[in-house]
Amino acid sequence: MGSREGERPPTYGIPPASVRLARVLAAAALQQAERFFTGLRESRAEPRSHVKEVAAAEGDHALYVHMPFCHQPLCSFCSFVRYPFDPERSRRYLKALAVEAAWLASTAERVRVPLVYIGGGTPTVDVYGLAETIDVLRSYFGRGLAVSVEANPIDINDESVSVLRSAGVRRLSIGVQALTAERLRRLGRLSHRVEDAVRAVEAARGRFETLNIDMIWGATGDTRGTVYEEALRALRLGASQVTFYPLMPPPGRRRLMMIRGEGPWHPEEPGLYEAVLRAALEAGYQPATPWCMNRGSRLIDEYVVEYDRFLALGLSGIGRTRRYVYVNCFTPEGYMRMVERRGHAALLARRLSPVEDMLYYASAMAFGLRWCPAVLLERYGRLAAPLSATVQALLRMIGEERRGDCYRLTRTASLYTAHAMQRSLYMAVNGLREWGMAAGV
């Protein structure tokens, strides 16, 4: 049930003390993550060491594949590494991607890849090239791959849906972002219209195991009422998931926002999050993460929730295996040169300290809306004891209950805290992307 025009939507309410605590934790998370990525920028990957680290990986890893090309004009809200689509440039990139896939499969021989997530950029800007790339990935990593693909609404029609289904895509994520022309304009999302988005969802609905819609909230001018109404409209389109991403500006854009008095936190940000959550619950959806509202699907938008270890292909891809983190280069030409020369494009790399590794694992656990003290202690031993005890005390204070070995995060204050901390982590990652594109490395 939606609110009447101009009426404030119902809300659970996040206590002011919980908001303050979430902001303190988010600030600490941002500081820690930015410190790590600043150090990573100075740590170039040594080719022989990189080969040894990847070869030593074993067990289940997700695979992220980056398709960097997009329709024009490029979206101003997006912090991912992207370039205007050019058919010839894209063809050469996909050829290099196949070479890197061959290198990765032959090097990481003890790794099993159950899931590949293809993001961008806009993977569907060339749907036939995308389908061929998926076939290449299956030839190297197995026919049983669960494939998730991001899409622009203007690429989705009966023909492209058939191509994607034939390629074995199980999860399609359509970047709707907003459902009013004014909000699309404010976000700088000018490549599609509202009617394109609605038509794309209708074309894809019921034809994939999971259909996700991406929405953005937290832009200048957003209010609780407008966010609530737009969230309800998105949820009523009938997708099995709707993922509501907050704006996550990198450092350069955050500085500009602060000069304009626009951030980095939206002045109504807790209320906007409450509005999203309320709309989702009213529409029969449940949070799978603080942002992903799910209705019965197993594949969600964030592979990092299910897989704390993941490999990466394509420019700007970030991989994490054991305590080793690597990042591929950021430009198409640089990527193609590096792959031609040595089979891979790792530009930056460093090992995580035990504390850094534990903090990452713990944040991914909380982002998946669970806290399992025994799992954390088994994995990290006494190192994890202070963190585990502190988080348990906070969860009990909020009112969460332990069920078996784990706490499930269900209270609005818990969800909001997980949202705030994950937003900080992703803003730090976006800072790395901003640096890489500006440096042209």
C-alpha positions in Angstrom: 0.0 0.0 0.0 1.6 3.3 -1.1 1.4 6.6 0.6 -0.8 9.4 -0.8 0.9 12.2 -2.7 2.9 14.3 -0.2 2.3 12.0 2.7 5.3 10.7 4.6 5.5 6.9 4.4 5.3 4.8 7.5 8.6 3.9 9.1 10.1 1.6 11.6 12.4 4.4 12.9 16.1 4.1 13.5 17.0 5.5 16.9 19.3 8.5 16.7 21.9 6.7 18.9 21.9 3.9 16.3 22.4 6.3 13.5 25.3 7.9 15.3 26.9 4.6 16.0 26.5 3.5 12.4 28.1 6.7 11.2 31.1 6.3 13.6 31.6 2.7 12.4 31.2 3.7 8.8 33.8 6.5 9.2 36.2 4.0 10.8 35.6 1.5 7.9 36.2 4.2 5.3 39.4 5.2 6.9 40.7 1.6 7.2 39.7 0.8 3.6 41.2 4.0 2.1 44.4 3.3 4.0 44.5 -0.2 2.4 43.8 1.0 -1.1 46.3 3.9 -0.9 48.9 1.3 0.0 47.7 -0.9 -2.8 48.2 1.8 -5.3 51.9 1.9 -4.4 52.3 -1.9 -4.6 52.9 -3.0 -8.2 52.2 -6.7 -9.0 55.4 -8.7 -9.5 54.6 -11.0 -12.5 56.3 -14.1 -11.1 54.9 -13.7 -7.7 51.4 -13.2 -9.1 51.7 -16.4 -11.1 52.7 -18.3 -7.9 49.9 -16.8 -5.8 47.2 -17.6 -8.4 48.6 -21.1 -8.9 48.5 -21.7 -5.2 44.7 -20.9 -5.0 42.4 -23.8 -4.4 38.8 -24.5 -3.7 35.7 -22.6 -4.7 36.1 -19.1 -6.1 33.6 -16.8 -7.8 34.8 -15.2 -11.0 34.3 -11.5 -11.9 34.5 -10.5 -15.5 34.6 -6.8 -16.4 33.1 -5.5 -19.7 34.1 -1.8 -19.8 32.2 -0.4 -22.7 29.0 1.6 -22.4 26.4 3.4 -24.4 26.9 7.1 -24.7 26.5 9.4 -22.9 28.3 7.8 -20.0 26.4 8.0 -16.7 27.7 10.6 -14.3 26.7 8.8 -11.1 28.7 5.6 -12.0 32.1 5.1 -10.4 33.0 1.9 -12.3 35.7 1.9 -15.0 33.9 2.4 -18.3 34.6 3.7 -21.8 32.4 4.7 -24.8 31.5 1.7 -26.9 33.5 1.3 -30.2 32.9 -2.0 -32.1 36.5 -2.5 -33.2 37.9 -1.7 -29.8 35.4 -4.0 -28.1 36.3 -6.8 -30.5 40.0 -6.6 -29.7 39.2 -6.4 -26.0 37.1 -9.6 -26.1 39.9 -11.3 -27.9 42.3 -10.3 -25.1 39.8 -11.4 -22.5 39.7 -14.9 -24.0 43.5 -15.0 -23.8 43.4 -14.0 -20.1 40.7 -16.6 -19.4 43.0 -19.3 -20.9 45.9 -18.1 -18.7 43.8 -18.1 -15.6 42.2 -21.5 -16.2 45.6 -23.1 -16.8 47.3 -21.3 -13.8 44.6 -21.7 -11.2 44.2 -25.4 -11.9 43.1 -26.3 -8.3 40.3 -23.7 -8.3 36.6 -24.6 -9.0 34.5 -21.8 -10.4 30.8 -22.3 -9.7 29.7 -18.7 -10.5 30.7 -16.0 -12.9 29.5 -12.4 -12.5 29.8 -10.3 -15.7 29.6 -6.6 -14.9 30.7 -3.3 -16.4 30.4 -1.1 -18.1 27.5 -2.5 -20.0 28.0 -6.2 -20.9 24.9 -6.2 -23.1 26.1 -3.4 -25.4 27.2 -6.2 -27.7 25.0 -9.1 -26.8 26.4 -11.5 -29.4 30.0 -10.8 -28.4 28.9 -11.3 -24.8 27.3 -14.7 -25.6 30.6 -15.8 -27.4 32.5 -14.7 -24.3 30.3 -16.8 -22.0 30.9 -19.8 -24.3 34.7 -19.2 -23.9 34.3 -19.0 -20.1 32.4 -22.3 -20.1 35.0 -24.0 -22.2 37.7 -23.1 -19.6 35.8 -23.2 -16.3 33.1 -25.8 -16.9 29.6 -26.1 -18.4 28.0 -25.9 -15.0 28.8 -22.2 -14.5 26.0 -20.1 -13.0 26.2 -16.9 -15.1 25.0 -13.5 -13.9 25.0 -10.6 -16.3 24.3 -6.8 -16.0 22.3 -5.1 -18.7 21.1 -1.7 -19.9 17.4 -1.5 -20.5 17.8 -0.4 -24.1 19.6 -3.7 -24.9 16.8 -6.0 -23.6 14.2 -7.2 -26.0 12.9 -10.6 -27.2 15.9 -11.2 -29.4 18.6 -10.3 -26.8 16.7 -12.3 -24.1 16.7 -15.4 -26.4 20.5 -14.9 -27.0 21.2 -14.6 -23.3 19.0 -17.6 -22.4 20.8 -19.7 -25.1 24.1 -18.7 -23.6 22.9 -20.1 -20.2 22.5 -16.8 -18.3 20.7 -17.6 -15.1 20.5 -14.2 -13.6 19.9 -11.0 -15.4 20.3 -7.6 -13.7 18.8 -4.6 -15.5 20.1 -1.2 -14.6 16.8 0.7 -14.3 18.3 3.1 -11.7 15.2 5.4 -11.6 11.6 5.4 -12.7 11.0 9.1 -13.3 12.5 11.2 -16.1 13.5 13.8 -13.5 15.5 11.4 -11.4 17.2 9.9 -14.4 18.2 13.4 -15.4 19.5 14.1 -11.9 21.5 10.9 -11.8 23.0 11.6 -15.3 21.5 8.4 -16.6 20.6 9.6 -20.1 21.0 6.4 -22.1 17.5 5.2 -21.6 14.0 6.4 -20.8 11.5 5.2 -18.2 9.4 3.4 -20.8 12.6 1.6 -22.0 13.1 0.3 -18.5 9.5 -0.9 -18.1 9.6 -2.6 -21.5 12.9 -4.3 -20.7 11.6 -5.8 -17.4 8.5 -7.0 -19.2 10.6 -8.7 -21.9 12.8 -10.5 -19.3 10.3 -11.3 -16.6 9.8 -15.0 -16.1 12.5 -15.9 -18.6 15.5 -16.2 -16.2 16.0 -18.0 -12.9 16.5 -14.6 -11.3 15.6 -11.2 -12.7 17.0 -8.3 -10.7 16.4 -4.6 -11.1 19.0 -2.1 -9.9 17.8 1.2 -8.4 19.7 4.2 -7.0 18.7 6.3 -4.0 20.3 9.1 -2.1 20.5 11.7 -4.9 20.1 15.4 -4.3 16.4 16.1 -4.1 15.4 12.7 -2.9 12.9 12.6 0.0 11.4 9.8 2.0 8.1 10.2 0.1 9.6 10.1 -3.4 12.0 7.2 -2.6 9.2 5.2 -1.0 6.9 5.7 -4.0 9.6 4.9 -6.5 10.7 1.8 -4.6 7.1 0.6 -4.6 6.8 1.1 -8.3 10.0 -0.8 -8.9 9.0 -3.7 -6.7 5.6 -3.9 -8.4 7.3 -4.5 -11.8 7.5 -8.2 -10.8 11.2 -8.9 -10.7 12.4 -11.6 -8.3 14.8 -9.1 -6.8 15.2 -5.3 -6.6 18.6 -4.0 -5.4 18.5 -0.5 -4.0 22.0 1.0 -4.2 22.9 4.2 -2.3 25.0 6.7 -4.1 28.7 5.8 -3.3 30.8 8.7 -4.6 34.6 8.4 -4.8 36.9 11.0 -3.1 36.9 13.5 -5.9 33.2 13.6 -6.2 32.7 13.6 -2.4 34.9 16.7 -2.2 32.7 18.4 -4.8 29.6 17.4 -3.0 30.8 18.8 0.3 31.7 22.1 -1.4 28.1 22.2 -2.7 26.8 21.2 0.7 25.4 17.9 -0.7 27.1 15.2 1.2 28.7 12.8 1.7 25.6 11.8 3.6 22.2 12.8 2.3 20.5 14.9 5.0 17.6 12.5 5.1 19.7 9.4 4.6 18.4 7.2 7.5 14.8 8.0 6.5 15.5 7.2 2.9 16.8 3.8 3.9 13.8 3.2 6.1 11.5 4.1 3.1 13.2 1.5 0.9 13.0 -1.2 3.5 9.4 -0.5 4.3 8.4 -0.6 0.7 10.1 -3.9 0.2 8.5 -5.6 3.2 5.1 -4.3 2.2 5.6 -5.7 -1.3 6.5 -9.1 0.0 10.3 -9.0 -0.4 12.9 -9.8 2.3 16.4 -8.3 2.6 19.1 -10.7 1.4 21.7 -7.9 2.0 21.0 -4.4 3.3 20.3 -3.4 -0.3 19.1 -6.5 -2.2 15.4 -7.2 -1.6 14.6 -10.7 -2.6 11.6 -12.8 -3.3 12.7 -16.5 -3.4 15.8 -16.3 -5.6 19.1 -17.9 -4.6 21.4 -15.8 -6.9 21.9 -12.3 -5.5 23.7 -9.3 -6.8 26.7 -9.5 -4.4 28.8 -12.5 -5.1 31.1 -11.4 -2.3 28.4 -12.5 0.2 28.6 -16.2 -0.8 32.3 -16.3 -1.9 35.0 -14.5 0.1 37.5 -15.7 -2.5 37.1 -14.6 -6.1 39.2 -14.3 -9.3 38.9 -11.6 -11.8 39.2 -11.1 -15.6 39.2 -7.9 -17.6 40.5 -4.4 -16.9 40.0 -3.1 -13.3 39.0 -6.6 -12.1 39.8 -7.2 -8.4 40.7 -10.7 -7.2 41.1 -12.1 -3.7 42.5 -15.5 -3.1 43.7 -16.6 0.4 45.2 -13.4 1.7 46.4 -12.1 -1.7 44.6 -9.2 -3.4 45.3 -8.1 -7.0 43.9 -5.5 -9.3 44.1 -5.5 -13.1 45.1 -2.4 -15.1 42.5 0.3 -15.9 42.7 1.1 -19.6 41.7 -1.0 -22.6 44.9 -0.5 -24.5 47.0 -1.2 -21.4 45.0 -4.3 -20.8 45.4 -5.7 -24.3 49.2 -5.0 -24.2 49.7 -6.7 -20.9 47.7 -9.8 -21.8 49.5 -10.1 -25.1 52.8 -9.9 -23.4 52.3 -12.2 -20.4 48.8 -13.7 -20.4 47.4 -11.6 -17.5 46.9 -7.9 -16.7 47.6 -7.7 -12.9 48.9 -4.2 -12.2 48.6 -3.9 -8.4 48.9 -6.6 -5.7 49.6 -7.1 -2.0 49.0 -9.5 0.7 46.5 -8.8 3.5 47.7 -8.8 7.1 45.8 -11.3 9.3 43.8 -8.4 10.8 42.9 -7.0 7.3 41.8 -10.4 6.2 39.7 -10.9 9.3 38.0 -7.4 8.9 37.2 -8.1 5.3 35.7 -11.5 6.1 33.7 -10.1 9.0 32.3 -7.2 6.9 31.2 -9.7 4.2 29.5 -11.8 6.8 27.6 -8.8 8.2 26.7 -7.6 4.7 25.1 -11.0 4.2 23.0 -10.2 7.3 24.5 -12.8 9.6 27.1 -12.9 12.4 28.5 -16.3 13.3 31.0 -16.1 16.2 32.0 -19.7 16.0 32.9 -19.5 12.3 35.0 -16.3 12.9 36.8 -17.9 15.9 37.5 -21.1 14.1 39.0 -19.2 11.1 41.0 -16.6 13.0 41.4 -18.0 16.5 42.1 -15.6 19.4 42.7 -12.7 16.9 38.9 -12.6 16.4 37.8 -12.8 20.0 37.7 -9.0 20.8 35.9 -8.2 17.5 33.4 -11.1 18.0 32.6 -10.2 21.6 32.1 -6.5 20.7 29.8 -7.2 17.8 27.7 -9.7 19.8 27.3 -7.1 22.5 26.1 -4.5 20.0 23.7 -6.9 18.4 22.2 -7.8 21.7 21.9 -4.1 22.5 20.0 -3.6 19.3 17.7 -6.5 20.1 19.0 -9.2 17.7 18.7 -12.8 18.9 21.1 -15.6 18.4 19.6 -18.5 16.5 21.7 -21.6 16.7 25.3 -20.7 15.9 24.6 -17.4 14.3 22.8 -14.1 14.7 20.5 -13.1 11.8 20.4 -9.3 11.3 16.7 -8.4 11.0 16.3 -5.2 13.0 16.2 -1.9 11.0 19.1 -0.5 13.1 21.3 -3.6 12.3 20.4 -3.4 8.6 21.2 0.3 8.5 24.6 -0.2 10.2 25.5 -2.9 7.7 24.5 -0.6 4.9 26.6 2.3 6.2 29.7 0.2 6.6 29.4 -1.5 3.2 28.8 1.9 1.6 32.1 3.0 3.1 34.0 0.0 1.8 32.6 0.5 -1.7 33.4 4.2 -1.7 37.0 3.3 -0.9 37.0 0.9 -3.8 35.5 3.6 -6.0 38.4 5.8 -5.0 40.8 3.2 -6.4 38.9 3.2 -9.7 38.9 7.0 -9.8 42.6 7.0 -9.3 43.2 4.3 -11.9 41.2 6.1 -14.6 42.8 9.5 -13.8 46.3 8.0 -13.9 45.6 6.1 -17.1 47.4 3.0 -15.8 
